[in-house]
């Protein structure tokens, strides 16, 4: 899943991201607006993860969403 896909499907993915990362607020998700780098940053900020850990979590999340659509 690339950034264009995240932006295009953000309304749908927003709720799923909130389920995955419950510490993200609605305001966080509104500001992120499908921007992958910002989502990684917010995961880092709220969960105290390294950038690599946050990237890995987001990649796994993206893979699950992609497989759910297929």
Secondary structure, DSSP 8 states (H G I E B T S, - for coil): --HHHHHHTHHHHHHHHHHH-TTS-HHHHHHHTT-HHHHHHHHHHHHT--HHHHHHHHHHHHHHHHHHH-
